[in-house]
Amino acid sequence: MSLQVGDKINLAIHDLAFGGEGVGRVADFVVFVPFVIVGETVEAEITELKKNFARAKLRRVITPSPERVAPECKYFGACGGCQYQHIEYAAQLRFKHKQIADLFERVGKISPAKIAPVLPCPSPYGYRNRIMIRSQWNGPAKKLVIGFIRADNNFVEDIAECKISEPALNEQIREVRANPPPKGGLKVVLRVQPENWEVPPDSFFQNNFFLLPKLVESVRELLRAGGARHLIDLYCGVGFFGIEAADVVDSFVGVEYDQLAIKAARQNAALRKITNGEFLAAKVEVILPELLQKFTPEKTSVILDPPRKGCWPETLELLRQTQPAQVIYVSCHPATMARDLNILCADGVFELVRVQPLDMFPQTQHVECVADLRRRN
Ligand SMILES: C[S@@+](CC[C@H](N)C(=O)[O-])C[C@H]1O[C@@H](n2cnc3c(N)ncnc32)[C@H](O)[C@@H]1O
């Protein structure tokens, strides 16, 4: 292939890869270009050449898609936070569905028919309740910039507001900018505290309050359908799923290694007068062998909501051996989720019934998924 960095080419976009980049071809050579839509023809400039593919930046849309819309944010394209503001919301959901179906088929050997349509967020802008902004000293400009990492390099884009964040967070952004940290290199976490939930400053809580009722409903529905009497809520944070589903089961136990989150989980349960559950501060991979022995597998459902890197192989192997009646896998990282589902389902140990994607992160490449797995026998 005779492409060179700096070449300007016309590209027909035929797919939107996971991560948000459009896919075009020059002969058989794949070129990735961001901020485009399937069906468009664009002019792009090659920025990076690899053995099997190239990356390019968008210079001009020659034939726009009817699904192209004006982004709401003036930093879109420069800021690395959003990838899809230029795409009509209904089309974002369709593209995310296809990306998940393709990924799960390729990595997890899962039939696309098992992937349900993506549940939309009622508020596609103004939904984020937690963000991390960074400060950086910009030497040439001799000023402190405060904002998010840029889309095209690791420098910080100076931003005064974030359109996908809740108004209360934008208020906090204004305060940080009015009283900037004394030097660069600092990260500041801004958060809207959820109502009626105790959450320590560094502990996890779901990032989008608007779609949270649907996430809870999905998990509760699956638990009811699974019919198990006991729930093991692994990676439980401040007790979110165990507490929300406490009335669906006879008993539950939550496991989480963040000790302050566990303390908060106990408070969250007490606040609701929930008495059929307990919370253990431990690493899942350490405590699970002992914990699983206490439950009858046929009467037990397990929720897995691991961090982005997914579950430890030992944890998955133990679940394969013990075979609880149901595993509900919740994840915001479909690639590691597909890998783990493939392991759980190998040799027909578990059967994947369905994957429900939820658009917890509109305008961005991210998507949450909930999978329902049942033991085979
Ligand atoms: C995606 S969050 C889910 C939290 C919770 N299920 C919720 O919905 O709020 C993952 C959680 O796993 C915890 N975690 C990460 N690695 C862990 C491990 N090896 N053992 C136990 N907890 C872990 C993190 O502290 C975090 O709270």
The ligand as a Gaussian input file, in Angstrom:
#p B3LYP/6-31G(d) Opt

LIG

0 1
 C      -18.332000      -1.559000      38.486000
 S      -18.211000      -1.343000      40.215000
 C      -19.756000      -2.045000      40.710000
 C      -20.301000      -1.603000      42.052000
 C      -21.732000      -1.960000      42.370000
 N      -22.137000      -3.244000      41.874000
 C      -22.706000      -0.888000      41.930000
 O      -23.502000      -1.143000      41.031000
 O      -22.675000       0.215000      42.490000
 C      -17.010000      -2.546000      40.639000
 C      -16.702000      -2.636000      42.115000
 O      -15.795000      -3.738000      42.314000
 C      -14.868000      -3.411000      43.338000
 N      -13.732000      -4.336000      43.142000
 C      -12.771000      -4.289000      42.189000
 N      -11.962000      -5.382000      42.281000
 C      -12.444000      -6.137000      43.302000
 C      -12.044000      -7.388000      43.865000
 N      -11.014000      -8.042000      43.376000
 N      -12.764000      -7.877000      44.893000
 C      -13.814000      -7.185000      45.400000
 N      -14.245000      -5.993000      44.906000
 C      -13.565000      -5.479000      43.865000
 C      -14.612000      -1.922000      43.118000
 O      -14.141000      -1.328000      44.319000
 C      -16.011000      -1.425000      42.703000
 O      -16.744000      -0.990000      43.819000

